[in-house]
Amino acid sequence: MNTIKKIQNWYMSNCDGEWEHQYGVKIETLDNPGWSVEVDLNKTKYENKSFTEINIDNGDEDWIRCRVSDKKFLGDGDPNKLKQILKIFIDYSEK
């Protein structure tokens, strides 16, 4: 199954008539440039799950940082890292 389909399935599995009104998934662009992904883990089975931070910085055109903070998965990366950020989240959520 592809990464986008897995994100869609993860989102739908947490929609219960209430969760989606307060929480969700955000994908935005950054001005440096790059991508920012925020996934609310509140009120999901992942809200207390640990995550080992990923921080790779090989310069302006090759960087990625993923972490969990305040019950949110946060991923940022250069313009070519959106799929990788989403895959890191999916791998985390499938363990």
C-alpha atoms as a printed R data frame, in Angstrom:
   type eleno elety resid chain resno       x      y      z
1  ATOM     1    CA   MET     A     1   0.000  0.000  0.000
2  ATOM     2    CA   ASN     A     2   1.394  3.428 -0.846
3  ATOM     3    CA   THR     A     3   2.300  6.091  1.705
4  ATOM     4    CA   ILE     A     4  -0.597  8.453  0.935
5  ATOM     5    CA   LYS     A     5  -3.130  5.633  1.252
6  ATOM     6    CA   LYS     A     6  -1.605  4.654  4.612
7  ATOM     7    CA   ILE     A     7  -1.842  8.240  5.910
8  ATOM     8    CA   GLN     A     8  -5.470  8.379  4.762
9  ATOM     9    CA   ASN     A     9  -6.199  5.089  6.515
10 ATOM    10    CA   TRP     A    10  -4.470  6.257  9.712
11 ATOM    11    CA   TYR     A    11  -6.519  9.462  9.697
12 ATOM    12    CA   MET     A    12  -9.802  7.647  9.048
13 ATOM    13    CA   SER     A    13  -9.067  5.078 11.766
14 ATOM    14    CA   ASN     A    14  -8.916  7.897 14.316
15 ATOM    15    CA   CYS     A    15 -12.023  9.757 13.138
16 ATOM    16    CA   ASP     A    16 -14.744  8.930 15.621
17 ATOM    17    CA   GLY     A    17 -17.112 11.860 15.322
18 ATOM    18    CA   GLU     A    18 -15.127 13.889 17.878
19 ATOM    19    CA   TRP     A    19 -11.370 13.487 17.329
20 ATOM    20    CA   GLU     A    20 -11.382 15.041 13.856
21 ATOM    21    CA   HIS     A    21 -13.059 18.219 15.156
22 ATOM    22    CA   GLN     A    22 -10.091 19.049 17.380
23 ATOM    23    CA   TYR     A    23  -7.147 17.073 15.965
24 ATOM    24    CA   GLY     A    24  -5.806 15.962 12.619
25 ATOM    25    CA   VAL     A    25  -2.941 16.026 10.134
26 ATOM    26    CA   LYS     A    26  -1.349 19.194  8.728
27 ATOM    27    CA   ILE     A    27   1.029 19.370  5.777
28 ATOM    28    CA   GLU     A    28   2.484 22.790  5.035
29 ATOM    29    CA   THR     A    29   5.375 24.353  3.193
30 ATOM    30    CA   LEU     A    30   8.278 26.144  4.855
31 ATOM    31    CA   ASP     A    31   9.925 29.316  3.608
32 ATOM    32    CA   ASN     A    32  13.501 27.994  3.712
33 ATOM    33    CA   PRO     A    33  12.111 26.027  1.530
34 ATOM    34    CA   GLY     A    34  10.800 22.712  2.712
35 ATOM    35    CA   TRP     A    35   7.926 20.757  4.218
36 ATOM    36    CA   SER     A    36   6.347 20.638  7.658
37 ATOM    37    CA   VAL     A    37   4.126 17.764  8.798
38 ATOM    38    CA   GLU     A    38   2.192 17.751 12.066
39 ATOM    39    CA   VAL     A    39   0.143 14.759 13.180
40 ATOM    40    CA   ASP     A    40  -1.908 15.015 16.363
41 ATOM    41    CA   LEU     A    41  -1.456 11.940 18.507
42 ATOM    42    CA   ASN     A    42  -3.823 13.167 21.234
43 ATOM    43    CA   LYS     A    43  -6.651 10.748 21.971
44 ATOM    44    CA   THR     A    44  -5.035  8.045 19.792
45 ATOM    45    CA   LYS     A    45  -3.248  4.876 20.881
46 ATOM    46    CA   TYR     A    46   0.017  6.648 19.984
47 ATOM    47    CA   GLU     A    47  -0.281  9.605 22.377
48 ATOM    48    CA   ASN     A    48   2.249  8.129 24.833
49 ATOM    49    CA   LYS     A    49   4.340  6.112 22.376
50 ATOM    50    CA   SER     A    50   8.043  6.964 22.392
51 ATOM    51    CA   PHE     A    51   9.897  8.033 19.264
52 ATOM    52    CA   THR     A    52  13.624  8.350 18.695
53 ATOM    53    CA   GLU     A    53  14.278 11.750 17.132
54 ATOM    54    CA   ILE     A    54  15.724 11.816 13.629
55 ATOM    55    CA   ASN     A    55  17.912 14.812 12.799
56 ATOM    56    CA   ILE     A    56  19.998 14.743  9.621
57 ATOM    57    CA   ASP     A    57  21.544 17.967  8.338
58 ATOM    58    CA   ASN     A    58  23.705 17.721  5.231
59 ATOM    59    CA   GLY     A    59  23.095 21.328  4.178
60 ATOM    60    CA   ASP     A    60  20.259 23.428  2.812
61 ATOM    61    CA   GLU     A    61  19.249 20.860  0.179
62 ATOM    62    CA   ASP     A    62  19.467 17.675  2.273
63 ATOM    63    CA   TRP     A    63  17.945 17.787  5.728
64 ATOM    64    CA   ILE     A    64  15.184 16.175  7.756
65 ATOM    65    CA   ARG     A    65  14.060 16.324 11.370
66 ATOM    66    CA   CYS     A    66  11.305 14.179 12.880
67 ATOM    67    CA   ARG     A    67  10.311 14.066 16.537
68 ATOM    68    CA   VAL     A    68   7.379 13.660 18.903
69 ATOM    69    CA   SER     A    69   6.614 16.561 21.215
70 ATOM    70    CA   ASP     A    70   3.488 17.491 23.177
71 ATOM    71    CA   LYS     A    71   1.643 14.453 21.792
72 ATOM    72    CA   LYS     A    72   2.343 15.453 18.189
73 ATOM    73    CA   PHE     A    73   4.509 13.889 15.530
74 ATOM    74    CA   LEU     A    74   6.463 16.750 13.949
75 ATOM    75    CA   GLY     A    75   8.415 16.318 10.746
76 ATOM    76    CA   ASP     A    76  10.303 18.926  8.757
77 ATOM    77    CA   GLY     A    77  12.526 18.509  5.749
78 ATOM    78    CA   ASP     A    78  13.889 19.942  2.550
79 ATOM    79    CA   PRO     A    79  11.649 20.136 -0.554
80 ATOM    80    CA   ASN     A    80  12.444 16.517 -1.493
81 ATOM    81    CA   LYS     A    81  11.584 14.976  1.887
82 ATOM    82    CA   LEU     A    82   7.770 15.037  2.090
83 ATOM    83    CA   LYS     A    83   7.364 11.370  1.179
84 ATOM    84    CA   GLN     A    84  10.168 10.380  3.567
85 ATOM    85    CA   ILE     A    85   8.604 12.329  6.461
86 ATOM    86    CA   LEU     A    86   5.254 10.638  5.863
87 ATOM    87    CA   LYS     A    87   6.938  7.232  5.619
88 ATOM    88    CA   ILE     A    88   8.757  7.811  8.918
89 ATOM    89    CA   PHE     A    89   5.407  8.570 10.542
90 ATOM    90    CA   ILE     A    90   3.785  5.481  9.013
91 ATOM    91    CA   ASP     A    91   6.682  3.269 10.135
92 ATOM    92    CA   TYR     A    92   6.336  4.712 13.667
93 ATOM    93    CA   SER     A    93   2.588  4.125 13.715
94 ATOM    94    CA   GLU     A    94   2.875  0.550 12.451
95 ATOM    95    CA   LYS     A    95   5.309 -0.650 15.141
